[in-house]
């Protein structure tokens, strides 16, 4: 075939054409409207920009069936309403100076984009007008228009979102998940504007109601956590710039008031909720050396700066920003946060543990039995050194520990409380290196690290990390055993207050969590009732445990398989049940932990992947001292 024949048989070259308006709007909707929460965000932002003082949001099936936003702001005339449904028509930019944007919206794409993928009904009445006007657009086509009866303000209803776009509809999540996303949007916007009242209703039930005129700290504490009022510090810092002041306000939780995920950090720039890596990094830097790596601060920060110093037009959904001087912003946030935390440095969100307070008074007891064997202490049980791992008999171990504790503190026994740190000579010879490779305990350093001697070197053990792994393996083994044996029923069930999405996630996972000993029941829309805790955890902070489990389900619930999700939850529960750093241990307890490590799977690393022990061989020690 000749070259001319090939050219004639080839398909015609692509032709550039102008896309129809309906398709343009659907493409724009793909960038702006990802899910019901995206549409809700645009509608509420429009209501705020309309200078409303009260905004009411009504959801049906989490926004999958319908979203309604009612405000009392400045409304639209029929002519303005028709213009608002055209692309790139907006009242947010009075001139072409887009660098001076002070409103939440400014693209002019939200309403036409939503109207192209849903049935959109707009009703609006200008103050002083005899009646309002109504316009209905069904997936890009105007199907109804005429007078409407409503009070001054605007009412917008979105129905059947992505009803004619099945490819997008099938990617939406369950009604509960979509409702949780909508609730998060309203909460963030309500925090950003304490001068505006907000009401959120889900299927006719009111789930959020805040009054206008609150201070920012009051609004944040009311929405995020009531404990922030006592366990947080108020931030108010200002720095002059040539273009205008740079100001940081908000509420920051104390380092001791923390959560297991970073979802409780709310960041705002010029009143706009954002999720910016620079700001998140600044928060992490400010709390450095005050928080464990797996814990996160709870806070709400409001950064206000001249519009010329920040670009808000870098993301279609306006959730990201770009700063003109990132180093200045980061330094300002870090210094402001640290200054505020320093002023509250003597405060703590931790209350004394009940068992610690009980130690202030020790009543005389009868003659105690001889000290329990080393393998029956507080956190170690008697095991045969076999490869198979079985769950311990916790009731017997607890009784053995109580007997051992009584023997140590009993006046009749002539004993005194053990010092906070000590080194003691172990009785007997070093155990067999094959059966007991961890050696024998010689003492404890910094109330954290166990020093043990093995036949071939020195072993250093992180007691907290090692015990985390042991408790995790007990929980895993307990999940396959008897429910009664692995669960410890509470004499008085404890109520834990959480937000509604967190309670929904816990309720969904309640049956699986019950298999591991955590007995939960729904107790109203925003609370869970704890009836039992895993027996291996013993006494602990039940409130913190349930909150962290809810956080883990939120962070990993949708992305991981069931087995992986449960592993994350069990790791969190194990951390709550393990011996804490700073706890002085007796030599018997230390040896017990070493023996248990020898029969526990994966005891060489903790639940977070860090090593639990290291060994210095005799040759390595001799090299350190120049003997080799």
C-alpha positions in Angstrom: 0.0 0.0 0.0 1.4 3.4 -1.0 1.9 6.3 1.3 -1.0 8.2 -0.3 -3.3 5.2 0.3 -2.3 5.1 3.9 -3.1 8.8 4.3 -6.5 8.3 2.7 -7.4 5.3 4.9 -6.3 7.0 8.2 -9.0 8.5 10.4 -9.7 12.2 10.0 -7.6 14.5 12.3 -9.3 15.7 15.5 -11.3 18.9 15.1 -11.3 21.6 17.8 -14.9 22.5 18.8 -16.6 24.6 21.4 -18.2 22.5 24.1 -21.9 23.0 24.9 -22.7 24.8 28.1 -24.4 21.8 29.7 -21.2 19.7 29.3 -19.0 22.6 30.5 -21.1 22.8 33.7 -20.8 19.0 34.2 -17.0 19.2 33.8 -16.9 22.1 36.3 -19.1 20.0 38.6 -16.5 17.3 38.6 -14.0 19.7 40.1 -16.3 21.5 42.5 -19.0 18.9 43.5 -17.4 15.6 44.5 -20.1 14.5 47.0 -23.1 16.0 49.0 -20.7 17.6 51.4 -19.0 19.6 48.6 -22.3 21.0 47.4 -23.3 21.8 51.0 -20.0 23.7 51.5 -20.6 25.9 48.5 -24.2 26.7 49.5 -23.3 27.5 53.2 -20.4 29.7 52.0 -22.8 31.6 49.8 -25.1 32.1 52.7 -22.3 33.4 54.8 -21.1 35.8 52.1 -24.8 37.0 51.9 -24.2 38.5 55.4 -26.6 36.0 57.0 -27.0 35.9 60.8 -28.8 32.6 61.0 -28.3 29.6 58.7 -30.3 26.3 58.8 -29.2 23.2 57.1 -31.5 20.2 56.6 -30.3 16.8 55.3 -32.1 13.8 54.1 -30.1 10.5 54.0 -26.9 12.4 54.7 -27.5 14.6 51.6 -27.9 11.7 49.2 -31.6 12.4 48.8 -31.8 16.1 49.6 -29.9 19.1 51.0 -31.7 22.3 52.0 -30.0 25.5 53.1 -32.1 28.4 54.5 -30.6 31.8 55.4 -31.8 35.3 56.4 -29.2 37.2 54.4 -29.5 39.6 51.5 -31.6 37.9 48.9 -31.8 38.0 45.1 -34.2 39.5 42.7 -35.5 37.4 39.8 -33.0 39.0 37.5 -30.1 38.4 39.9 -31.3 34.8 40.4 -31.2 34.1 36.7 -27.7 35.6 36.5 -26.5 33.6 39.5 -27.2 30.3 37.5 -24.8 31.4 34.7 -21.2 30.4 34.7 -18.6 32.9 36.1 -21.3 35.3 37.3 -20.7 36.3 40.9 -21.2 39.2 43.4 -18.0 38.3 45.3 -15.7 40.4 43.0 -16.7 44.0 42.7 -13.7 44.6 40.4 -11.0 42.6 38.6 -8.6 42.7 41.6 -8.7 39.0 42.4 -5.7 39.3 44.7 -7.9 41.2 47.2 -10.5 38.4 47.7 -12.1 38.7 51.1 -15.2 36.5 50.5 -15.4 32.7 50.8 -16.6 32.2 47.2 -15.5 34.1 44.1 -15.4 31.7 41.1 -19.1 31.9 40.2 -19.2 28.2 39.3 -20.9 26.6 42.3 -24.6 27.1 41.5 -24.5 26.3 37.8 -22.3 23.3 38.5 -24.6 21.9 41.1 -27.7 22.6 38.9 -26.1 20.6 36.1 -25.9 17.3 38.1 -29.0 17.6 40.4 -32.4 19.2 40.7 -31.8 22.6 42.2 -34.6 24.8 43.6 -33.8 28.4 44.5 -36.3 30.6 46.4 -35.4 34.1 47.4 -37.1 37.2 48.7 -35.5 40.6 49.0 -36.4 42.6 52.1 -39.2 45.0 51.5 -40.6 42.9 48.6 -44.2 41.7 48.6 -43.2 38.1 47.7 -40.2 36.1 46.6 -39.3 34.3 43.4 -38.7 30.6 42.6 -36.6 29.0 40.0 -36.1 25.2 39.4 -33.3 23.8 37.3 -33.3 20.0 36.7 -29.9 18.8 35.6 -29.2 21.9 33.6 -32.7 22.6 32.3 -35.0 25.3 33.7 -38.3 23.4 34.4 -40.2 25.8 36.6 -40.2 29.5 37.5 -42.6 31.8 39.3 -43.5 33.6 42.6 -42.8 32.0 46.0 -43.9 32.6 49.5 -41.1 32.7 52.1 -39.6 35.1 54.7 -36.8 37.5 53.6 -33.8 35.5 52.7 -32.9 32.6 50.5 -33.8 28.9 50.5 -31.9 26.5 48.2 -32.8 22.8 47.9 -30.6 20.2 46.1 -32.3 16.9 45.3 -31.2 13.7 43.5 -27.5 14.6 43.3 -25.8 12.8 40.4 -29.2 11.2 39.6 -28.5 11.3 35.8 -24.8 10.7 36.2 -24.7 7.0 37.4 -20.9 6.8 37.0 -20.6 9.5 39.7 -23.5 8.2 41.8 -22.1 4.8 42.3 -18.9 6.2 43.9 -20.8 7.9 46.7 -20.6 6.3 50.1 -23.2 5.2 52.6 -25.7 7.7 54.0 -23.8 7.6 57.4 -20.5 8.4 55.8 -21.9 11.2 53.7 -23.7 12.6 56.7 -20.5 12.6 58.7 -18.8 14.6 55.9 -21.6 17.1 55.8 -21.5 17.5 59.6 -17.7 18.2 59.4 -18.3 20.9 56.8 -21.0 22.7 59.0 -18.8 22.4 62.1 -15.8 24.0 60.4 -17.8 26.8 59.0 -19.6 27.4 62.3 -16.2 27.6 64.0 -15.0 30.1 61.4 -18.0 32.4 62.0 -19.0 32.6 65.7 -21.1 35.7 64.8 -23.5 33.5 62.8 -26.0 31.1 64.2 -26.1 27.6 62.7 -28.7 24.8 62.9 -28.1 21.3 61.3 -31.0 18.8 61.0 -30.6 15.2 59.8 -33.8 13.5 58.7 -35.9 15.8 60.9 -33.6 15.4 64.0 -31.6 18.4 65.2 -28.0 17.5 65.7 -26.3 20.9 66.0 -27.5 24.2 67.2 -25.2 27.2 68.0 -26.4 30.8 68.7 -24.8 33.9 67.1 -22.7 36.3 69.1 -20.4 33.7 70.8 -16.7 34.3 71.2 -14.4 32.2 69.1 -13.1 30.1 72.1 -16.7 29.5 73.3 -17.8 28.4 69.8 -14.8 26.1 69.4 -15.2 24.4 72.8 -18.9 24.0 72.2 -18.3 22.2 68.8 -15.0 20.4 69.2 -14.9 19.3 72.9 -16.3 20.9 76.0 -13.1 19.9 77.8 -11.2 22.5 75.7 -12.6 25.2 77.9 -10.5 23.9 80.8 -7.8 21.9 79.1 -6.9 24.5 76.4 -5.2 27.9 76.2 -6.5 30.9 74.3 -4.2 32.3 71.6 -4.2 35.9 70.5 -1.0 37.1 68.9 -0.4 39.9 66.4 2.5 41.1 64.3 2.6 44.2 62.1 3.4 43.9 58.4 3.8 46.6 55.8 0.5 45.5 54.1 -1.4 45.0 57.3 -1.4 43.1 60.6 -0.7 39.3 60.8 -2.9 37.8 63.5 -3.2 34.4 65.1 -6.2 33.6 67.3 -7.9 30.4 68.5 -7.7 27.7 71.2 -5.0 25.1 71.6 -5.3 22.0 73.7 -2.7 21.3 76.3 -0.2 18.6 75.3 -1.8 16.3 77.8 -5.2 16.7 76.1 -4.5 14.9 72.9 -6.1 12.4 70.4 -5.0 9.4 68.4 -5.5 11.0 65.0 -5.0 14.5 63.6 -8.6 14.9 62.6 -9.3 17.2 65.6 -7.1 20.0 64.2 -9.1 22.8 62.6 -7.2 25.4 60.6 -8.6 28.6 59.1 -7.0 31.3 56.9 -8.9 34.6 56.6 -12.0 32.8 57.9 -11.7 30.0 55.3 -11.4 26.4 56.5 -8.2 24.9 54.9 -6.2 21.7 55.0 -2.7 23.0 54.4 0.5 21.1 54.8 2.5 24.1 55.9 0.1 24.9 58.7 -0.1 21.2 59.8 3.7 21.1 59.9 3.8 24.2 61.9 1.4 22.7 64.5 3.5 19.6 64.7 6.7 21.6 65.2 5.1 23.7 67.9 4.1 20.5 69.9 7.4 18.8 69.2 9.0 17.2 72.3 5.7 17.6 74.1 3.7 14.8 72.4 4.4 11.2 71.6 4.8 10.5 67.9 1.5 8.7 67.7 -0.5 11.4 69.5 -1.9 14.6 68.0 -2.9 18.0 69.4 -6.5 19.2 69.6 -6.9 22.8 68.4 -8.5 25.4 66.3 -6.3 28.2 64.8 -7.5 31.2 62.9 -4.8 33.0 60.8 -5.7 36.4 59.5 -3.4 38.3 57.2 -3.6 40.8 54.3 -5.1 39.2 51.1 -2.0 40.1 49.1 0.1 37.8 51.3 -1.9 34.6 50.5 -3.2 33.1 47.3 -6.6 31.3 47.8 -7.1 30.5 44.1 -4.9 27.4 43.9 -7.6 24.7 44.3 -11.1 24.5 42.8 -12.6 23.6 46.2 -10.6 26.4 47.8 -9.2 24.0 50.5 -5.6 24.8 49.9 -3.7 28.1 50.0 -0.3 29.4 49.1 1.6 32.0 51.2 3.8 34.6 49.8 6.3 34.1 52.7 5.9 30.5 54.0 8.9 30.8 56.5 7.3 33.9 58.1 4.0 32.1 58.5 5.5 28.9 59.9 7.7 30.8 62.4 4.8 33.0 63.5 2.5 30.0 64.2 5.2 28.0 66.0 6.2 30.9 68.2 2.6 31.9 68.9 1.6 28.3 69.8 4.7 27.8 72.0 4.2 31.1 73.8 0.6 30.2 74.6 1.5 26.7 75.7 4.3 28.0 77.9 1.8 30.3 79.7 -0.3 27.2 80.4 2.7 25.0 81.1 1.6 24.3 84.7 -1.8 23.1 83.7 -2.5 19.5 82.9 -5.5 17.7 81.5 -4.6 14.5 83.3 -6.3 13.6 86.5 -4.7 11.3 89.0 -5.4 7.7 88.5 -7.7 6.1 91.0 -5.2 3.4 92.0 -2.5 6.1 92.5 -4.7 8.0 94.8 -5.5 4.9 96.8 -1.8 4.5 97.5 -1.9 7.5 99.8 -3.5 5.3 102.5 -2.5 1.7 103.0 -4.6 -0.1 105.6 -3.0 -2.8 107.8 -3.5 -6.2 106.3 -3.2 -9.7 107.7 0.0 -11.8 107.4 0.6 -12.0 103.6 1.7 -15.1 101.8 5.2 -15.4 100.5 5.9 -13.3 97.4 4.5 -14.8 94.3 6.8 -16.4 91.8 8.3 -14.0 89.2 6.2 -15.3 86.4 3.0 -14.4 88.2 3.5 -10.6 88.7 1.4 -7.7 87.5 1.9 -8.1 83.8 3.4 -11.6 83.4 1.9 -15.0 83.7 3.2 -18.6 84.0 3.9 -20.0 80.6 5.6 -23.1 79.4 8.4 -22.2 76.9 6.6 -23.6 74.0 6.2 -22.1 70.5 2.4 -22.0 70.9 1.0 -18.9 72.5 -2.1 -19.1 74.7 -4.0 -16.4 76.5 -3.1 -16.0 80.3 -5.4 -16.8 83.1 -5.9 -13.2 84.3 -7.8 -13.7 87.5 -5.2 -15.9 89.0 -2.5 -13.5 87.9 -4.3 -10.5 89.4 -4.6 -12.4 92.7 -1.0 -13.3 92.7 0.0 -9.7 92.1 -2.2 -8.5 95.0 -0.6 -11.0 97.3 2.9 -9.9 96.1 2.0 -6.2 96.6 0.6 -6.9 100.1 3.8 -8.8 101.0 5.9 -5.8 100.0 3.9 -3.1 101.8 2.7 -5.1 104.8 4.1 -3.8 108.2 4.1 -7.4 109.5 6.3 -8.4 106.7 8.7 -5.7 107.7 8.9 -4.5 104.1 9.1 -1.0 102.7 7.9 0.3 99.4 10.4 -0.3 96.7 12.6 2.7 95.7 11.8 4.3 92.4 14.9 2.9 90.8 17.5 0.3 91.9 19.8 -2.4 90.8 19.8 -5.8 92.6 21.8 -8.9 92.2 19.6 -11.7 90.7 19.4 -14.9 92.7 20.8 -18.0 91.0 22.8 -18.3 87.8 22.0 -16.8 84.5 19.4 -19.0 82.8 20.0 -21.2 79.8 20.7 -18.9 76.8 18.7 -21.1 74.5 15.5 -21.4 76.6 15.8 -17.9 78.0 17.8 -15.7 75.6 16.7 -12.5 77.3 18.8 -13.3 80.4 18.1 -12.1 83.9 17.2 -8.6 85.1 19.8 -6.6 86.9 18.0 -3.3 87.3 16.1 -0.4 85.7 17.3 2.8 84.2 15.3 6.0 83.9 12.2 4.1 85.2 11.8 2.9 81.6 14.6 0.6 80.5 15.3 -2.9 81.9 18.9 -3.9 82.1 19.4 -7.6 81.8 22.4 -9.9 81.7 22.6 -12.8 79.3 25.4 -15.3 78.9 26.5 -13.6 75.6 26.0 -9.9 76.5 23.9 -7.1 77.9 20.2 -6.8 77.0 18.3 -3.4 77.2 14.5 -3.6 77.1 12.0 -0.8 76.6 9.4 -2.0 79.2 6.5 0.0 77.8 7.1 -1.0 74.2 7.6 -4.7 75.1 4.5 -4.8 77.2 2.4 -3.2 74.4 3.3 -6.1 72.1 2.5 -8.6 74.9 -0.9 -7.1 75.6 -1.6 -6.9 71.8 -0.9 -10.6 71.4 -3.1 -11.4 74.4 -5.9 -9.5 72.9 -5.5 -11.3 69.6 -5.5 -14.7 71.3 -8.4 -13.6 73.5 -10.5 -12.9 70.4 -10.5 -16.6 69.7 -11.3 -17.8 73.2 -14.2 -17.6 75.7 -16.1 -14.2 75.7 -16.6 -14.4 79.5 -12.9 -15.0 80.2 -11.7 -12.1 78.0 -14.2 -9.5 79.1 -14.3 -7.8 82.5 -17.8 -6.5 83.2 -18.0 -3.0 84.8 -19.9 -2.8 88.0 -21.4 0.6 86.8 -21.5 1.0 83.0 -19.7 4.2 81.9 -21.1 6.7 79.5 -18.7 8.2 76.9 -19.8 11.2 75.0 -18.7 11.5 71.4 -20.0 13.2 68.3 -22.6 11.3 66.3 -20.4 10.0 63.4 -18.0 8.5 66.0 -20.9 6.8 67.7 -22.1 5.5 64.4 -18.7 3.9 63.7 -18.5 2.4 67.1 -22.0 1.0 66.8 -21.1 -0.6 63.5 -18.0 -2.2 65.0 -19.6 -3.1 68.4 -20.1 -6.8 67.6 -16.5 -7.3 66.5 -15.1 -5.3 69.4 -17.3 -7.4 71.7 -15.4 -10.5 70.6 -12.2 -8.9 72.1 -13.9 -7.9 75.3 -14.9 -4.3 74.7 -18.7 -4.2 75.3 -20.4 -1.2 73.8 -24.0 -0.1 73.4 -25.5 3.0 71.8 -26.7 5.4 74.4 -28.5 8.2 72.5 -27.3 10.0 69.4 -24.0 11.2 70.9 -23.0 8.8 73.6 -21.8 5.2 74.0 -22.4 3.0 77.0 -19.4 0.8 78.0 -20.4 -2.3 79.8 -17.2 -4.3 79.7 -13.5 -3.8 78.9 -10.9 -6.4 77.8 -9.7 -8.2 81.0 -6.1 -7.9 79.9 -6.3 -4.1 80.1 -7.2 -4.1 83.8 -8.1 -0.7 85.2 -7.5 2.3 82.9 -9.0 5.4 81.4 -12.1 4.0 79.7 -13.0 7.4 78.2 -9.6 7.8 76.5 -9.7 4.2 75.3 -13.1 4.5 73.6 -12.2 7.9 72.0 -9.0 6.5 70.6 -10.8 3.4 69.3 -13.3 5.7 67.6 -10.4 7.8 66.1 -8.8 4.6 64.7 -12.0 3.6 63.1 -12.4 7.1 61.6 -8.8 7.1 60.2 -8.8 3.6 58.8 -12.4 2.5 58.6 -12.9 3.0 54.9 -9.5 2.3 53.5 -8.6 -1.1 55.2 -10.1 -4.5 55.3 -11.8 -5.7 58.4 -8.8 -7.7 59.7 -6.5 -4.7 59.3 -9.0 -2.3 60.9 -9.3 -4.6 63.9 -5.5 -4.9 64.2 -5.3 -1.1 64.4 -7.9 -1.0 67.1 -6.3 -3.8 69.1 -3.0 -1.9 68.9 -4.7 1.2 70.4 -6.3 -0.9 73.1 -3.0 -2.6 73.9 -1.3 0.8 74.4 -3.9 1.7 77.0 -3.3 -1.6 78.8 0.5 -1.6 78.9 2.8 -0.5 81.7 3.7 3.1 81.3 7.2 4.6 81.0 8.2 6.1 84.3 6.8 3.2 86.3 9.5 1.6 88.6 9.5 -2.2 88.5 10.8 -4.7 91.0 13.4 -7.2 89.8 10.7 -10.0 90.0 8.5 -8.0 87.7 11.3 -7.3 85.3 12.2 -11.0 85.1 8.6 -11.8 84.6 8.4 -9.5 81.6 11.6 -11.0 80.1 10.2 -14.5 80.4 6.9 -13.5 78.8 8.7 -11.8 75.9 10.5 -15.1 75.2 7.2 -16.9 74.6 5.3 -14.0 72.9 5.2 -13.8 69.1 6.8 -10.7 67.4 8.0 -9.5 70.8 11.1 -8.0 69.1 9.1 -4.9 68.0 6.2 -2.9 69.5 2.9 -2.3 67.9 4.3 0.8 66.1 7.2 -1.1 64.5 9.9 0.2 66.9 12.3 -2.3 68.6 11.5 -3.4 72.1 15.0 -4.6 73.0 18.7 -4.4 71.9 21.7 -6.5 72.8 25.3 -5.5 73.3 27.5 -8.5 72.9 30.5 -9.0 75.2 32.8 -8.3 72.3 31.0 -5.0 71.6 31.3 -3.9 75.2 35.0 -4.7 75.2 35.5 -2.6 72.1 33.8 0.3 73.8 36.4 0.1 76.6 39.4 -0.5 74.3 39.9 -4.0 75.5 39.8 -5.3 71.9 
